[in-house]
Structures are given as structure tokens and as C-alpha cells.
């Protein structure tokens, strides 16, 4: 494998850490800025919304810019965003920093994927892209627990300084080892959105959106949930997040195996159905830490297991626009993250974090309905094509 792919994976690791770390330190941010947990949750919401919107828009606007130069510019902006977070005197500046980091981070992830695919042989493209996303999942395993430890011992600002330092290291790697890469033609955004006219595609994307909405309704507020229900201290929290991250990475592999063994459609329906059940029973198993950890691990595994099957299903359903569907699916996922964090914040402010899992489970049930509609639409279209 071309070693430059691993440099790009480091970039994706840093971006992933910047996105995920806030959920782990949400309570100390709220305490430090004298705001509610629900208000602090808006930092997750705005990041995901900007990430979802900015990714296809910025890719179109920067279509003619040389890729290495664009990567370095994006890294500089990302670095500035994290410095703003580190020096934020109040919630407004921290909120602004999330917008800056989300916009530049969304472009960086797309650039990492496209550059990685272009610098390796055709038969290694899928593996190269997989390594880039391993960087993101790696941030969940290592980045978030490390950030939690730093944040709990040195204050909520310190993880952002740590991310800024990692960004500088990434800039050096990209500057020294990546060569100039000319951009490829980008499909206009309007043409991308037209593909959603097909019901099977629209409901498939809605499945991803609602699935992540349900997941983030609880996951965005996992720290206050664990503290409230299990009364964990900061060190135990880091261990729980590490277990969650390891389970997520395993889940990605299990999801790929399921998609190959059972097919995408059966895998999607099975994963979503079990995921809904897990969220609904999670608050009921808190009487036993061992049982809770087992159920939490299943929850984490399934949250990532859906991705290989869902993306493979989108390719099968619309092979002519598979690249477009991957881009739109990325936006759908982040819209789901944003909506889930909003709903989770409302639940906490109106009732208690104990209800977040049940509300999230309800949205996953809606995701299952959308998946059924999409798959049935796909079958119907195939039957119609066969008749003609």
C-alpha cells in the first residue's frame, strides 16, 4: 500500500477526533461555560449540520483547485478553528469554532478519500478508502478516550489544543510527502439531488438519516447518561468510551461479513431491527454493569455494522450514480447526527437523560419502516424492468 494513504488516514483521524470529542466532554464544557447540557449539545448539532451541507457544496466550489494545495488550505483553516475553540472566552466563540472546523473538516474527509483512491492501483482502491475510514474509526477508539483524559485533567479547552497540534503534524506530512494532484470533474449539486426522485433511493437515504438520529439521541449524551445511571467517575468514563470504540471497529468488520454472507437487504433489516431492540432495553439493564457493558457493546457494534451493508445497497440500487449516493449518504448521516443531538437535548431539558434511549429507539423503528419501503420499491422496479 502506498505510504501516503496512511498520511491521509492520520488527517481523517484528526478530523474524526474533532467531531467526536465534544460528546465525551459535554458535561465539563457545560460546567465551564455555565450553560445547560442541552445547550452544550448544540455544538454537536451545528458541527453535523455544517458538515452535511458543506461537504457537497465546497467540493463543487473548489472543483478547479489543485488537490494538495486545497488540502493544505483546509488544514490551515481547521487548525485555526481548533485554536478558536481553545481560546474561546464564551459559548459564542466555541460555537463559531465548530462551524469553522466542520466546514474545513468535511472537505478534508472527501479529499482524503478521493486522493487515496487516485494514488493507488485500481485493484487497491477499496482497500485504500477503507484505510481512510479506519482513521475515523481509530479516532473513536483512541482519540476520544485520550481527549477525555486530557479534558478531565486539564480542562475542556485542552483537547482542542491537542487536536490543533495533531493538525500541524498532519500539515507537515501532507506538505512533505504528497505530490500535486490535478482535480477531476465534479458532478453539479443539482444533478446529485435529482437522483433522490427515485423512491428506493430516497427511502434508503432516509433510513441512514433516521438510524443516526436514533443513535445520536442517546450517544450525543452518553457521558451524562453514564454518570447519571452508573455513577461513573472520569477514569471509568474513558474506559467505557474505549470499549465503545473497540466494539464499533469490530462492528464495521462484522457488518461487511454480514453483507457478503447474507446480502445487503437482509443485513440492513436484521441490523436495524436488533438495534431498535437494544436501544429500547438499554435503560433496563443498568442494574448490572456487566450486563450493561455487553448490551452497550452490541449497540456500538450495530451502529457501525450498518454502514457496509447500506453503502453496498446504494451501489446495487443505483450503480450509475454510486459516487453521488456515497456523497449524499454522508450528508444524510450527518443530518441524522444533527437531528439526533437536537432531539436528545430537548429530551434532557424537558424530562431526563434516562428517556433518551427510548426516544432514540423510536426513530430507529422509523428507519426500519423506511428500509422496508426502499427494499420493496427496489423489488417492484426490478420486476417492472423484467416485465418490459
N, C-alpha and C positions, 0 to 999 in steps of 0.2 A: 504494500500500500504506500502511495506517495506520502512522505512525511508531512507535507504541507497540509494534508487533510487533518492531521492531529492539531496543528496550529489553529485551524479553523474551528476544531472541536473545543479548544480552550476558549475561543471567543464565544461560542454558544453556551459554554459552561458559565461564563461570567454574566452573560445576558440572562440566562435561566436563574442564576442566583439572585440577581437584582429584582426579578419578577417575583420570586417565591419567598424571599426572606421576610417581607413585610408581614405575611401571615403568621410567622413564628414569633415576631417581636411586637405584635399588635398591641398587647396589653401594656408593655413598657413605653411604647410611643404614646398611647392614650394617657398614661400616667405622667409622662414627661411634659406633654403639651397641655395637660389639664383639659382633655376632651373625652367624650364617651367612646366606648369600644365601637359602637355603630358608626360614629363619625370617622374614627381611625380607619374603619373598613372601607371608606370612600377612596382611600389610597390604592386599594386593590382594584376597586371598580374603575377608577379613571385610567389606571395603567392598562387594564384589559380592553377598555373601550378604545383608547388611543391606539393600542397595538393592533386591534382588529381593523380599525378604519385606515390607519396609516400604512399598513403593510402593502396592500394593492395600490393605493394612491401614490405613495412615494416611489414604488417600483416603476410606475408609469412615468412619473415626473422626471425621474433620473435615468430614463432608458438609454440616453446617449452618453452617459458619463462612464469613463473607464473604471472597471470594477475595483481594482486595487486602490485607486485614488478615492473612490466613493467609500470603500471600507474604512480607510484611514480617517476620512472626514466624519463618518458616522461614529467611529470610535472616539474621536475628539469631543463630539457633541455628547456622547454617552458619558465620557469622563467628566465633562462639565456638569452634567445633570446630577451625577453622584456627589460631586463637590458641593453643589447647591443643597442637596439633601443633608450632607454632613454639617454644613454651616447654617442650616435653616433656623431662624430665630422663632418661627411660629408655624402654624399649620399651613398657611397660605403658601409659603415658600417650599415647604415639603411637598405639598400638592403640585406646585409648579414643577418641581424636580421630577416627579413621577411622569408628568406629561413629556418632559424632555427625554427622559430615559426610555419611555415606551415607544416614542416615535423613532428614535435612533436605533433602539434595540430590535424593533420589528423589521427594520430594513437590514440590520446586521444578520439576523437569522436567515432571511431569504438569500442574502448574498453568500453566506456560508454554504448553504445548500447548493446554490447554482454554481458557485466557484468550485466546490468539491466535485460536483458532477462533471465539470468541464476539464479538470486537470488529471483525471484518471482514465484508464481504458474503459471502453463501453461495458465490458463484462464485469467491471468493478464498481460501476456507478451506484447500484443499490447498496452495496456494502459501504461505500464512502458516505452516502446520505445517512445510512444507519449510524455511522460513527459520529456524525454531526449531532444527531438526536441523542446519542449516548452522552454527549456533552451536557445537554439539557437535563437528562435524567440523572447524570452524575451530580449536577448541582443540587438535586433533591436529596441525594444520598449523603454527600459530603458538605456542599456549600451551605445548606440551610442549618444543619446541626452545628457547624463551625460558627456560622453567623449568630446562632442562638447563644452559644457560649460567649462569644465576644460581646454581644449586645447585653447579656445579663451581667457581665463582669465590668464592662467599660462604658455602658450606657447605650441608648438606642441609636445614637449617631455613628458609633464606631464601625458597625458593619458596612455602612456606606463608604467610609474611608477605605476599608479593606477592599471593597469592590472597585473603588477608584484606582487603587494600587494594582490590582489584577488587570484592570483595563489598560494601564500604562504598559504592563508586561506584554499584553496582547498586541498593543500598538507596535512595540519593538519587534515582535515576532512577525507580524504582517509586513512591516516595513522592510525587514532584512531578507525574508525568505520567499515572499510572494512576488511573482513577476507580473507585468502588466497583462491584463485580460480585457480584450475588447468586448463591449456589451452585445447581447443578442437582441433581436426584435422582441418587443413585449406586446402581448395582446391587449388592446384597449379595454379599459374597465367596463365600458358599456357592453362590449361583446361578451365579457366574462359573466356579467349579471344576466344576460339573455338566456344562459343555459339553465337558469332556475325556473324557466317556464314549464319544464317537464315535471310532472308531479312526483315521479320516482326520485328525481334529483332534489327537488325542493324539500320533500319529507325526509330524505336521507340527511340533508344538511340540518334540518330542524331536529333530527334525532341527536346529532352531535351537540347542538346548542342546548337542548333540554337536559341531556345527560350531564353536561358540565355544569349547568345551572343547579341541578340537584346535588352534584358532588360538592360544589363550592359553597352551597348554602351552609354546609357543615364545615368543610375543610378550611375555608377562609377564617373560621372562628374556632379552629381546633384547639389552640392554646387556652383560651378562656373555658372551653368545654372540658378539657382535661384537668385544668385547675379546679373547676367547679365540681366536677363529678368524682375525680380520682384524687384530688388534692395533691397533685404532683408539684415538687419543687423544680427549680430551673435546671438542675443537673438531670433529673429524671425526664424532663421535657425533651432535652436534647437526645436522650436515648430513644424515646418514643418516636421522635422525628426521624432518627437514623433507621429504626426498624421499619417505619412507614416508607422511607426512601428505598431501602433494600427490597422491600416487598413490591414496590412499584416497578423497579427494574426487572425483577423476576416475572411480574405480571406481563410486561411487554413481550418477553420471550414466550410465555405461556399462550398469550393471545395470538402470536404468529403461528405457533404449533397448532392451535385450535382451528385457525383459519385454513391452514393447509390440510388438516386431518378431516374436519367436518364441513368445510366450505364456509364462506363469509356469512351467508344468510343465517344459517343455523347457529353459528358462533355469536353473531350480533344479538339475536333473540335470547339465547341462553345467558349471555353475559349480562345484558340489561335486566332480565328477569331476576337473576340471582342478586345483582347489585341493588335493586329496589328492596328486596327482602332483607339484605344485610343492613341497609340504612335504617329500615323500619325497626329492626330488632336491636340495633346497636345500643340505644339507651337502656335497654332491658337487661344487658349483660354486664353492667358496670359493678355489680355486686362482687364480681371476681376479676381481679386484674389479669390473671392468666387467660380466662375465657375472653375478656375484652380484647387483649392483645391478639388472640387468634382471629377474632371477628374483624378487628382493625386491619390485620394483615390481609385478610380476604378482600376487605373494602379497598385497600390500597392496590392490590394486585389487579382487581377488576377495573379500577379506574384507568389503568394503563393498558389492560388486556384488550379493551375495545378498539384501540387505535389501529392495529394492523388489519383487523377484520373490516373495520369501517372504511379505511382508505382503499383496501383491496376491492370492497364492494362498489365504491365510487368509480374505480377504474373499470370494473366489469360492467357497470351500468352505463357509463359514458366514456368508452375508450377513446373517442375522437377528441374529447375535451378533458382528458385525465389531469393534465397540468393545471388547467383552470380550476378543476374541482378540488385539487390539493390546496390551492391558494384560498379558495372560498371556504374550504373546511377549516383552515387555520383561523380565518376571520370568525367563522361560526363558533369555534371552540372558545375564542377569547370574548366574544359577545356573551357566551354562556357563563364564563368566569365572572364577567362584569355583572350580569343579571343576578347570578347566584350570590355574589358578595353583597349586592344591594338588598336582596330578599333576606339574607341571613342577618344583616344589620337591622332590618325592620323587625324581624322576629325577636332579636335580642332586646331591642328598645321597647317593644310592646309586651313581650312575655318573658321568656327566659331562654338562654342558650340550650337548655335541655330539649327544646322543641325543634331545634334546627335540623336534626337528623330526620325527623318525621316529615317536616315540610319538604326537605330535600328529596326524601323517598317518593313523595307525591309527584314531583317533577320528573323523576326517573320513570314512573309509571306512564306519564305523558310521552316520554321519549320512546317507551316500548310501543305505545299506540302508533306513533309516527313511523317507527321502524316497520311495523306490520303493514301499514298503509303503503309505505315505499316499496316493500318487497312484493306485495300483491299487485301494485301498479306495474312493477317490473315484469312480473309473470304475465300480466294481461297484455303488455306491449309485445312481449316475446311471442305470445300466442297469436296476436293480431298479425305480426310480421310473418309468422309461419303460414297463416291462412292466405296472405296475399302472395 
